């Protein structure tokens, strides 16, 4: 029993409730009556992982099966990890406090490239061999991963037995059902993997062999064991009827997003050329307004939360957003529940929408123009004009708001210094607009907050072929932006250039990066997304020791005919479409969104009909 060991040290660490389980809503089962055990691992701290909606959905879905038990596991913070290693406490699951090395599945959700070293650290803490080739052929400890990052799983391929591509509500249970049957038959790990790769959405990396050209590009990918040449992602076709939990685990401690989340739609119809999520989650699917309201009421009543968020890539694109807000505002006001909305679209913001938002949001508003000039917005297919930006700000200011946050990107393809200066110039025009209005808030000055991320070219986007700016270019643009803004009325924040560079390398990398990630971890790299832990110099050492050039992945423009590391994986949007969109970006030509016109991305062909009714 680990409980006594764990409890002995809880008062020696920050937030001990992260490590003991027992929260309201957690699901406890008799393991003697359980046929398959799944450890759902989040490669970051409890506070972040417990905010993840995907974990909440799949946790509840799996536990609906009486003989399957899904438990949660998170990366321990440095203080508790030290205690674990010094006192022989293996990584364990929160429900049973059993070591996860005793589980059938050890599953990770990969949300961000800079969590890769945490995966290795968690496997090591669990006592599970880090490289899949070092695990026994016994049918146990199947290490799996899903989530957005596995659209290019190659930098992690040597560590995982299989990857789950796309949406997990159906395929996860199919995989566990197969495991249950084959375990009863006494099958081996290899036997199971051979059968698993026949399930649509399952990618077994050891069945795919890469060869390389002298210049380091991929020559070809060959399959073994009759694995499919192309692995297709899984999607949920009837999103309105898909499983959604009626309860969430309610933490004892405060977490990052400490509230109920209700997913209102999945996918995006906009087609911004830099946005990976907008393409890998296609097709665009909505829940009916009645479904959204019903799920919101159910979760609020069952969990006791006093805040609810409508989650999606673009909530204001829901065709029934107005009736949804009207009904939810009435409910949440009566129950004294706060209703929060994500960032809003500039081109569908209206006075009617503002009146609804004012009833639920009292602070500033957030919009994402992404680029300051029309030429660059056209290149990235943002489909937003300056007139719409200014009109949106006018509506907000006349509606009583004096603070606006704007999201931009720097380092976008075709960008010039004039586009960077344009961020400051656009901000000043918004300031001037505020002071020109007769109906602005009385006695308050305007405040513009600019958040400027560095562009990272990602797989399965029209910009997957693009090179990222070098560090020198990024730092030059960051300084130029700071020198250009009106410091009194504009606050500027931006990302660490080294973090963005590493993110690009890991996002576009191939299987040769597995040893780099392992070497970086051995040098002490973990929690790389946390500023206080990030050690870029250790990563540079790891790349040098493995004789791999980071610029090959981050700073090289890729020819259209080059074989990409993820080309044997199919997320339904075709490479031909991405090439067309990339060419249009360099011609500064826009593409209409899906409601206006089908652009032939390939999704409708794969799902056997129209994406949108």
PLY file of the C-alpha trace (Angstrom):
ply
format ascii 1.0
element vertex 613
property float x
property float y
property float z
element edge 612
property int vertex1
property int vertex2
end_header
0.00 0.00 0.00
1.36 3.38 -1.05
-1.14 5.44 0.93
0.86 5.47 4.15
4.06 6.45 2.31
2.28 9.22 0.42
0.43 10.67 3.41
3.64 10.77 5.43
5.07 13.48 3.15
2.01 15.46 2.06
2.61 18.32 4.47
6.10 18.78 3.05
4.88 19.85 -0.40
2.88 22.67 -1.94
-0.77 21.85 -2.67
-0.82 18.34 -1.16
-4.36 17.82 -2.46
-2.82 17.33 -5.92
-1.49 13.96 -4.82
-4.07 12.17 -2.71
-7.29 11.89 -4.77
-10.66 11.41 -3.09
-12.30 14.43 -4.76
-16.06 14.72 -5.16
-17.02 13.05 -8.43
-13.99 10.74 -8.64
-14.88 7.16 -9.51
-13.75 4.28 -7.31
-14.16 0.65 -8.38
-13.22 -2.77 -7.07
-10.14 -3.68 -9.07
-10.83 -7.40 -8.57
-13.95 -6.91 -10.70
-12.17 -4.81 -13.33
-10.99 -6.35 -16.60
-9.13 -3.39 -18.12
-7.44 -0.54 -16.26
-6.53 2.69 -18.03
-4.23 5.31 -16.47
-5.11 8.64 -18.10
-1.89 10.64 -17.77
-1.60 14.38 -18.25
2.05 15.44 -18.73
1.79 18.56 -16.63
0.67 19.47 -13.12
-2.70 18.61 -11.60
-3.79 22.27 -11.75
-3.42 22.34 -15.54
-4.48 18.77 -16.30
-7.68 18.94 -14.28
-8.73 21.89 -16.46
-8.54 19.76 -19.61
-11.97 19.01 -21.05
-10.83 15.96 -23.04
-9.75 14.18 -19.87
-13.13 14.85 -18.24
-15.01 13.40 -21.23
-12.93 10.25 -21.70
-12.62 9.62 -17.96
-16.39 9.51 -17.53
-17.00 7.67 -20.80
-14.60 4.83 -19.96
-15.94 4.47 -16.44
-19.47 4.00 -17.79
-18.29 0.46 -18.52
-18.56 -1.52 -15.29
-15.54 -3.69 -16.03
-13.25 -0.88 -17.24
-11.63 1.57 -14.85
-10.06 4.84 -15.96
-7.97 6.65 -13.34
-6.10 9.96 -13.43
-2.39 10.64 -13.17
-0.45 13.92 -13.40
3.17 15.04 -13.45
4.34 15.76 -9.90
5.88 19.12 -9.18
9.59 19.22 -8.38
9.14 19.11 -4.60
7.02 15.96 -4.64
9.05 14.30 -7.36
12.13 14.63 -5.15
10.28 12.90 -2.30
9.05 10.15 -4.65
12.52 9.37 -5.92
14.13 9.45 -2.46
11.47 7.22 -0.89
10.76 4.70 -3.65
7.27 6.00 -4.39
6.40 5.08 -8.01
4.09 7.21 -10.13
0.54 6.24 -9.17
-3.08 6.87 -10.11
-5.21 9.09 -7.88
-8.30 6.89 -7.55
-6.68 3.68 -6.26
-3.21 5.02 -5.39
-1.89 1.97 -7.28
1.32 2.26 -9.34
0.45 2.90 -12.97
3.03 0.27 -14.03
0.36 -2.28 -12.97
-2.19 -0.93 -15.45
-3.13 -2.32 -18.86
-2.95 1.08 -20.60
-0.81 4.07 -19.78
-2.38 6.80 -21.90
-1.07 10.34 -22.41
-2.89 13.30 -23.91
-0.41 15.37 -25.92
-1.62 18.97 -25.96
1.66 20.85 -26.36
5.06 20.01 -27.83
6.95 21.35 -24.82
5.46 18.64 -22.61
7.37 15.85 -24.38
10.14 15.55 -21.78
7.49 15.26 -19.05
6.23 12.09 -20.72
9.67 10.50 -20.40
9.98 11.69 -16.82
6.60 10.20 -15.90
7.43 6.86 -17.51
10.70 6.81 -15.58
8.93 7.64 -12.31
6.50 4.82 -13.03
9.28 2.29 -13.58
8.18 1.66 -17.17
10.89 1.35 -19.87
11.02 4.63 -21.75
11.71 3.15 -25.19
8.95 0.85 -26.44
11.57 -1.60 -27.78
12.71 -2.27 -24.20
9.29 -3.39 -22.94
8.49 -7.08 -22.63
6.18 -8.86 -25.05
3.69 -9.44 -22.25
0.28 -7.90 -22.93
0.37 -5.14 -20.33
1.69 -1.58 -19.93
0.50 -0.52 -23.41
1.73 3.07 -23.68
-0.57 5.15 -25.90
-1.07 8.81 -26.80
-3.76 10.97 -28.32
-4.45 14.68 -28.64
-3.59 17.38 -31.18
0.19 16.84 -31.10
-0.12 13.29 -32.41
-1.03 14.63 -35.84
2.77 14.44 -36.11
3.76 11.76 -33.59
7.16 10.98 -35.12
9.32 12.83 -32.54
7.69 10.53 -29.94
7.47 7.37 -32.03
10.17 5.39 -30.19
8.48 5.86 -26.81
4.88 4.83 -27.58
3.33 1.51 -28.54
0.54 3.22 -30.47
-1.12 6.55 -31.15
-4.82 7.38 -31.36
-5.50 9.84 -34.20
-8.49 12.13 -34.05
-11.45 12.05 -31.66
-11.43 9.41 -28.97
-15.02 8.89 -27.87
-15.49 5.79 -30.05
-12.03 4.52 -30.89
-10.79 4.41 -27.28
-13.46 1.90 -26.31
-12.89 -0.13 -29.47
-9.22 -0.39 -28.57
-9.98 -1.45 -25.01
-12.52 -4.00 -26.20
-9.88 -5.53 -28.49
-7.39 -5.61 -25.63
-9.91 -7.32 -23.34
-10.62 -10.04 -25.90
-6.97 -10.68 -26.71
-5.95 -10.67 -23.06
-8.46 -13.44 -22.41
-6.90 -15.36 -25.31
-3.40 -15.04 -23.83
-2.11 -12.92 -26.73
1.25 -11.15 -26.74
1.94 -7.43 -27.07
3.02 -7.93 -30.69
-0.16 -9.88 -31.49
-2.25 -7.10 -29.99
-0.46 -4.36 -31.92
-0.94 -6.26 -35.20
-4.69 -6.34 -34.59
-4.88 -2.83 -33.17
-3.48 -1.23 -36.32
-6.53 -2.57 -38.19
-8.78 -0.22 -36.21
-9.29 3.05 -38.04
-7.52 5.80 -36.15
-4.82 3.60 -34.60
-1.20 4.19 -35.62
1.46 1.69 -34.52
4.81 3.40 -35.25
6.99 0.26 -35.17
5.20 -0.96 -38.31
6.47 2.03 -40.33
10.10 2.29 -41.44
11.64 5.56 -42.65
14.59 5.94 -44.99
16.33 9.24 -45.69
18.06 11.01 -48.56
21.65 12.27 -48.19
20.33 15.81 -47.59
18.31 14.63 -44.58
14.88 14.69 -46.23
12.66 11.60 -46.18
13.15 9.23 -49.10
10.24 6.88 -48.37
8.07 5.29 -45.68
7.56 1.52 -45.82
5.06 -0.55 -43.85
5.49 -3.98 -42.25
3.06 -6.52 -40.78
0.39 -5.51 -43.30
-0.12 -2.16 -41.60
-2.20 0.33 -43.63
-0.13 2.64 -45.82
-2.21 5.60 -44.64
-3.81 5.89 -41.19
-7.01 7.94 -41.07
-8.10 9.94 -38.05
-11.38 9.18 -36.32
-14.24 11.66 -36.16
-17.60 11.75 -34.42
-20.22 12.33 -37.09
-23.26 13.04 -34.91
-21.74 15.56 -32.55
-25.08 16.58 -31.05
-25.60 13.00 -29.80
-22.02 12.25 -28.75
-21.41 11.21 -25.15
-20.94 14.09 -22.70
-20.51 13.60 -18.95
-23.20 14.60 -16.47
-20.61 15.12 -13.74
-17.00 16.28 -13.37
-14.44 15.54 -10.69
-14.38 18.66 -8.48
-10.88 19.38 -7.12
-10.18 20.33 -3.52
-7.68 22.94 -4.72
-8.06 25.76 -7.21
-7.12 24.82 -10.78
-6.39 26.93 -13.86
-9.93 26.75 -15.28
-11.97 26.14 -12.15
-15.40 25.88 -13.71
-17.81 23.83 -15.78
-16.91 23.64 -19.49
-19.54 22.82 -22.09
-18.36 22.10 -25.61
-20.76 23.86 -27.99
-19.17 23.00 -31.32
-16.17 21.15 -32.71
-14.03 22.18 -35.65
-13.79 25.57 -37.32
-15.10 26.89 -40.63
-12.75 29.88 -40.95
-9.61 28.46 -42.54
-6.95 30.74 -41.00
-3.80 29.47 -42.69
-1.63 29.39 -39.57
-4.12 27.56 -37.33
-3.55 23.84 -36.85
-6.62 23.29 -34.68
-8.83 24.85 -37.34
-7.86 22.09 -39.79
-7.23 18.95 -37.70
-10.62 19.25 -35.98
-12.60 19.58 -39.21
-15.43 19.06 -40.09
-17.34 21.85 -38.35
-20.11 20.38 -36.15
-22.52 22.01 -33.71
-24.58 20.92 -30.77
-28.18 22.07 -30.85
-29.03 24.95 -28.55
-31.23 22.71 -26.41
-28.39 20.23 -25.95
-25.99 22.99 -24.84
-28.47 24.40 -22.33
-29.38 20.96 -20.96
-25.73 19.96 -20.47
-24.92 23.30 -18.83
-27.74 23.00 -16.30
-26.93 19.37 -15.57
-23.23 19.98 -14.90
-23.79 23.09 -12.80
-26.34 21.29 -10.64
-24.21 18.16 -10.21
-20.87 19.85 -9.51
-21.91 22.97 -7.65
-19.65 25.18 -9.77
-20.66 28.85 -9.95
-18.99 29.50 -13.31
-19.54 27.95 -16.73
-17.60 28.41 -19.97
-18.80 27.74 -23.50
-15.86 25.92 -25.07
-14.95 25.75 -28.75
-12.53 27.15 -31.29
-15.00 29.91 -32.23
-18.12 30.00 -30.07
-19.58 33.07 -31.76
-19.69 31.10 -35.05
-22.42 28.85 -33.63
-25.50 29.35 -35.78
-27.70 29.53 -32.66
-25.40 31.56 -30.42
-28.02 34.24 -29.76
-30.76 31.88 -28.44
-28.11 29.90 -26.50
-26.92 33.03 -24.73
-30.44 34.28 -24.11
-31.49 31.07 -22.36
-28.23 30.59 -20.48
-28.13 34.19 -19.26
-31.60 33.78 -17.79
-30.58 30.53 -16.06
-27.18 31.68 -14.81
-28.52 35.00 -13.54
-31.23 33.25 -11.50
-28.70 30.78 -10.07
-25.96 33.41 -9.56
-23.62 31.55 -11.93
-21.02 33.39 -13.99
-21.10 32.66 -17.73
-17.77 33.14 -19.52
-17.07 33.27 -23.24
-13.79 32.79 -25.13
-12.26 35.43 -27.40
-14.69 36.84 -29.95
-14.69 37.16 -33.73
-14.25 40.69 -35.04
-16.45 40.11 -38.07
-19.56 38.85 -36.30
-19.56 41.14 -33.27
-22.75 43.16 -32.98
-24.58 45.46 -30.59
-27.05 42.64 -29.92
-24.21 40.27 -28.99
-22.58 42.96 -26.84
-25.79 43.50 -24.87
-25.82 39.78 -24.02
-22.10 39.72 -23.21
-22.40 42.74 -20.89
-24.70 40.69 -18.70
-22.02 38.01 -18.19
-18.67 39.73 -18.67
-17.71 42.84 -16.74
-14.02 43.09 -17.62
-12.40 43.88 -20.99
-13.11 42.25 -24.33
-10.66 40.13 -26.32
-10.33 40.00 -30.12
-7.77 38.44 -32.44
-6.96 40.46 -35.59
-3.68 38.41 -35.78
-2.11 40.91 -38.23
-2.12 44.70 -38.43
-2.28 45.33 -42.19
-4.88 44.23 -44.70
-2.24 42.71 -46.96
-0.99 40.42 -44.17
-4.49 39.58 -42.92
-5.31 38.50 -46.47
-2.16 36.39 -46.61
-3.16 34.46 -43.49
-6.84 34.34 -44.61
-8.13 36.08 -41.52
-10.96 37.60 -43.59
-11.24 40.62 -41.33
-11.06 44.23 -42.52
-9.83 47.25 -40.59
-13.31 48.71 -40.89
-14.66 45.68 -39.02
-11.95 45.98 -36.36
-12.71 49.66 -35.80
-16.46 49.09 -35.83
-16.10 46.31 -33.25
-14.06 48.57 -30.99
-16.60 51.38 -31.44
-19.45 49.06 -30.39
-17.44 47.96 -27.36
-16.51 51.49 -26.30
-20.01 52.90 -26.77
-21.28 49.88 -24.86
-19.30 50.90 -21.79
-15.97 49.14 -22.23
-12.65 50.98 -21.99
-10.24 48.01 -22.11
-9.61 45.85 -25.17
-7.11 43.00 -25.57
-5.83 42.23 -29.08
-4.02 39.07 -30.15
-1.41 39.39 -32.91
1.28 37.17 -34.36
4.75 38.12 -35.54
6.94 36.23 -37.97
4.06 35.37 -40.30
4.93 34.47 -43.92
5.39 37.59 -46.13
5.65 39.83 -43.04
7.77 43.00 -43.16
8.87 45.56 -40.58
5.97 47.73 -41.76
3.54 45.06 -40.52
5.17 45.15 -37.07
4.99 48.95 -36.95
1.41 48.58 -38.12
0.48 46.87 -34.82
1.43 50.05 -32.98
-0.29 52.24 -35.60
-3.52 50.23 -35.43
-3.45 50.45 -31.64
-3.08 54.22 -31.86
-6.02 54.48 -34.27
-8.13 52.54 -31.76
-7.02 54.94 -29.01
-7.92 57.90 -31.21
-11.30 56.32 -31.95
-12.03 56.00 -28.23
-11.38 59.66 -27.52
-13.41 60.75 -30.56
-16.60 59.10 -29.31
-19.23 61.11 -27.49
-20.72 58.01 -25.87
-17.49 56.59 -24.43
-17.32 55.67 -20.71
-17.13 58.81 -18.59
-14.02 59.51 -16.55
-12.02 56.53 -17.81
-9.00 56.34 -20.08
-8.67 53.64 -22.71
-6.30 50.68 -22.23
-5.14 48.49 -25.12
-3.36 45.21 -24.31
-1.41 43.57 -27.10
-0.37 39.94 -26.86
2.01 39.02 -29.67
2.84 35.35 -30.21
5.62 34.19 -32.50
4.41 32.29 -35.55
5.15 28.56 -35.40
4.63 26.63 -38.67
2.57 23.54 -37.83
1.72 20.29 -39.65
-1.62 20.05 -41.42
-1.83 23.76 -42.20
-1.19 25.71 -45.41
1.90 27.11 -43.66
3.46 23.70 -42.94
5.84 24.44 -45.84
7.02 27.75 -44.37
10.22 28.56 -42.51
10.08 30.13 -39.07
11.93 33.38 -38.46
15.39 32.99 -36.95
16.00 34.11 -33.39
17.69 37.27 -34.62
14.67 38.13 -36.76
12.23 37.46 -33.91
14.18 39.57 -31.42
14.51 42.39 -33.96
10.73 42.45 -34.46
10.02 42.33 -30.73
12.27 45.36 -30.15
10.74 47.17 -33.11
7.26 46.65 -31.67
8.26 47.95 -28.23
9.89 51.01 -29.78
6.76 51.76 -31.83
3.95 51.68 -29.28
2.44 54.39 -27.12
3.55 53.07 -23.74
0.97 55.04 -21.76
-2.07 53.45 -23.32
-0.71 50.19 -24.75
0.65 47.21 -22.84
2.70 44.72 -24.86
3.56 41.11 -24.08
5.27 38.53 -26.31
6.66 35.01 -26.22
10.21 33.88 -25.48
11.86 33.40 -28.89
13.67 30.22 -27.78
10.42 28.60 -26.66
8.84 29.28 -30.06
11.90 27.92 -31.88
11.86 24.66 -29.93
8.11 24.36 -30.44
8.58 24.64 -34.21
11.35 22.02 -34.26
9.32 19.51 -32.25
6.12 20.24 -34.22
7.73 19.56 -37.62
10.30 16.99 -36.55
10.73 13.38 -37.62
11.67 10.19 -35.81
15.31 11.23 -35.52
14.29 13.66 -32.78
13.40 10.83 -30.37
17.00 10.52 -29.22
17.28 14.31 -28.91
14.26 14.42 -26.59
15.69 11.55 -24.55
19.10 13.26 -24.32
17.50 16.56 -23.27
15.51 14.78 -20.57
18.63 13.04 -19.28
20.22 16.49 -19.01
17.39 17.56 -16.71
14.88 19.09 -19.12
11.26 18.89 -17.98
8.34 21.29 -17.62
9.79 23.08 -20.65
6.66 25.21 -21.04
7.30 26.74 -17.61
9.65 29.72 -17.78
11.39 28.90 -14.50
12.29 25.39 -15.72
13.03 26.02 -19.40
16.73 25.46 -20.18
17.24 26.13 -23.86
21.02 25.68 -23.59
20.46 22.05 -22.53
18.33 21.47 -25.62
21.05 22.99 -27.79
23.55 20.59 -26.20
21.23 17.65 -26.89
20.86 18.56 -30.57
24.63 18.97 -30.89
25.34 15.62 -29.22
22.85 13.88 -31.52
24.36 15.71 -34.53
21.02 17.20 -35.56
20.58 20.75 -36.84
17.57 22.57 -35.37
17.39 24.92 -38.34
16.72 21.98 -40.66
13.27 21.69 -39.09
12.50 25.29 -38.08
14.16 27.63 -40.57
13.96 25.75 -43.87
11.24 26.35 -46.47
9.91 22.97 -47.58
9.28 22.22 -51.28
5.75 21.11 -52.09
6.91 17.73 -53.40
8.97 16.80 -50.32
7.70 13.83 -48.27
6.64 15.18 -44.90
7.10 13.21 -41.64
3.31 13.09 -41.20
2.35 12.34 -44.79
1.28 8.73 -44.01
-1.35 10.10 -41.60
-4.67 11.42 -42.92
-6.57 14.16 -41.11
-8.99 14.44 -44.07
-7.73 17.81 -45.37
-5.62 17.08 -48.45
-2.04 18.16 -49.09
-3.21 19.49 -52.47
-5.56 21.88 -50.64
-2.73 23.07 -48.37
-0.54 23.70 -51.42
-3.31 25.73 -53.09
-3.83 27.74 -49.93
-0.11 28.34 -49.51
0.12 29.71 -53.05
-2.88 31.96 -52.43
-1.21 33.28 -49.26
1.75 34.49 -51.29
-0.65 36.09 -53.75
-2.52 37.79 -50.84
-5.73 36.11 -51.97
-8.39 35.07 -49.45
-10.60 31.99 -49.34
-14.21 32.30 -48.07
-15.24 30.38 -44.98
-17.16 27.14 -45.22
-20.64 28.60 -44.74
-20.15 30.89 -47.71
-18.64 28.35 -50.09
-17.13 24.86 -50.01
-13.42 25.28 -50.77
-12.72 21.62 -51.55
-10.41 20.91 -48.61
-11.23 17.19 -48.87
-13.22 16.65 -45.68
-16.60 16.36 -47.40
-15.28 13.62 -49.67
-14.06 11.64 -46.66
-17.28 11.90 -44.65
-19.43 11.06 -47.66
-21.45 14.25 -47.95
-21.70 17.92 -47.10
-19.86 19.19 -44.04
-22.55 21.78 -43.37
-26.29 21.59 -43.95
0 1
1 2
2 3
3 4
4 5
5 6
6 7
7 8
8 9
9 10
10 11
11 12
12 13
13 14
14 15
15 16
16 17
17 18
18 19
19 20
20 21
21 22
22 23
23 24
24 25
25 26
26 27
27 28
28 29
29 30
30 31
31 32
32 33
33 34
34 35
35 36
36 37
37 38
38 39
39 40
40 41
41 42
42 43
43 44
44 45
45 46
46 47
47 48
48 49
49 50
50 51
51 52
52 53
53 54
54 55
55 56
56 57
57 58
58 59
59 60
60 61
61 62
62 63
63 64
64 65
65 66
66 67
67 68
68 69
69 70
70 71
71 72
72 73
73 74
74 75
75 76
76 77
77 78
78 79
79 80
80 81
81 82
82 83
83 84
84 85
85 86
86 87
87 88
88 89
89 90
90 91
91 92
92 93
93 94
94 95
95 96
96 97
97 98
98 99
99 100
100 101
101 102
102 103
103 104
104 105
105 106
106 107
107 108
108 109
109 110
110 111
111 112
112 113
113 114
114 115
115 116
116 117
117 118
118 119
119 120
120 121
121 122
122 123
123 124
124 125
125 126
126 127
127 128
128 129
129 130
130 131
131 132
132 133
133 134
134 135
135 136
136 137
137 138
138 139
139 140
140 141
141 142
142 143
143 144
144 145
145 146
146 147
147 148
148 149
149 150
150 151
151 152
152 153
153 154
154 155
155 156
156 157
157 158
158 159
159 160
160 161
161 162
162 163
163 164
164 165
165 166
166 167
167 168
168 169
169 170
170 171
171 172
172 173
173 174
174 175
175 176
176 177
177 178
178 179
179 180
180 181
181 182
182 183
183 184
184 185
185 186
186 187
187 188
188 189
189 190
190 191
191 192
192 193
193 194
194 195
195 196
196 197
197 198
198 199
199 200
200 201
201 202
202 203
203 204
204 205
205 206
206 207
207 208
208 209
209 210
210 211
211 212
212 213
213 214
214 215
215 216
216 217
217 218
218 219
219 220
220 221
221 222
222 223
223 224
224 225
225 226
226 227
227 228
228 229
229 230
230 231
231 232
232 233
233 234
234 235
235 236
236 237
237 238
238 239
239 240
240 241
241 242
242 243
243 244
244 245
245 246
246 247
247 248
248 249
249 250
250 251
251 252
252 253
253 254
254 255
255 256
256 257
257 258
258 259
259 260
260 261
261 262
262 263
263 264
264 265
265 266
266 267
267 268
268 269
269 270
270 271
271 272
272 273
273 274
274 275
275 276
276 277
277 278
278 279
279 280
280 281
281 282
282 283
283 284
284 285
285 286
286 287
287 288
288 289
289 290
290 291
291 292
292 293
293 294
294 295
295 296
296 297
297 298
298 299
299 300
300 301
301 302
302 303
303 304
304 305
305 306
306 307
307 308
308 309
309 310
310 311
311 312
312 313
313 314
314 315
315 316
316 317
317 318
318 319
319 320
320 321
321 322
322 323
323 324
324 325
325 326
326 327
327 328
328 329
329 330
330 331
331 332
332 333
333 334
334 335
335 336
336 337
337 338
338 339
339 340
340 341
341 342
342 343
343 344
344 345
345 346
346 347
347 348
348 349
349 350
350 351
351 352
352 353
353 354
354 355
355 356
356 357
357 358
358 359
359 360
360 361
361 362
362 363
363 364
364 365
365 366
366 367
367 368
368 369
369 370
370 371
371 372
372 373
373 374
374 375
375 376
376 377
377 378
378 379
379 380
380 381
381 382
382 383
383 384
384 385
385 386
386 387
387 388
388 389
389 390
390 391
391 392
392 393
393 394
394 395
395 396
396 397
397 398
398 399
399 400
400 401
401 402
402 403
403 404
404 405
405 406
406 407
407 408
408 409
409 410
410 411
411 412
412 413
413 414
414 415
415 416
416 417
417 418
418 419
419 420
420 421
421 422
422 423
423 424
424 425
425 426
426 427
427 428
428 429
429 430
430 431
431 432
432 433
433 434
434 435
435 436
436 437
437 438
438 439
439 440
440 441
441 442
442 443
443 444
444 445
445 446
446 447
447 448
448 449
449 450
450 451
451 452
452 453
453 454
454 455
455 456
456 457
457 458
458 459
459 460
460 461
461 462
462 463
463 464
464 465
465 466
466 467
467 468
468 469
469 470
470 471
471 472
472 473
473 474
474 475
475 476
476 477
477 478
478 479
479 480
480 481
481 482
482 483
483 484
484 485
485 486
486 487
487 488
488 489
489 490
490 491
491 492
492 493
493 494
494 495
495 496
496 497
497 498
498 499
499 500
500 501
501 502
502 503
503 504
504 505
505 506
506 507
507 508
508 509
509 510
510 511
511 512
512 513
513 514
514 515
515 516
516 517
517 518
518 519
519 520
520 521
521 522
522 523
523 524
524 525
525 526
526 527
527 528
528 529
529 530
530 531
531 532
532 533
533 534
534 535
535 536
536 537
537 538
538 539
539 540
540 541
541 542
542 543
543 544
544 545
545 546
546 547
547 548
548 549
549 550
550 551
551 552
552 553
553 554
554 555
555 556
556 557
557 558
558 559
559 560
560 561
561 562
562 563
563 564
564 565
565 566
566 567
567 568
568 569
569 570
570 571
571 572
572 573
573 574
574 575
575 576
576 577
577 578
578 579
579 580
580 581
581 582
582 583
583 584
584 585
585 586
586 587
587 588
588 589
589 590
590 591
591 592
592 593
593 594
594 595
595 596
596 597
597 598
598 599
599 600
600 601
601 602
602 603
603 604
604 605
605 606
606 607
607 608
608 609
609 610
610 611
611 612
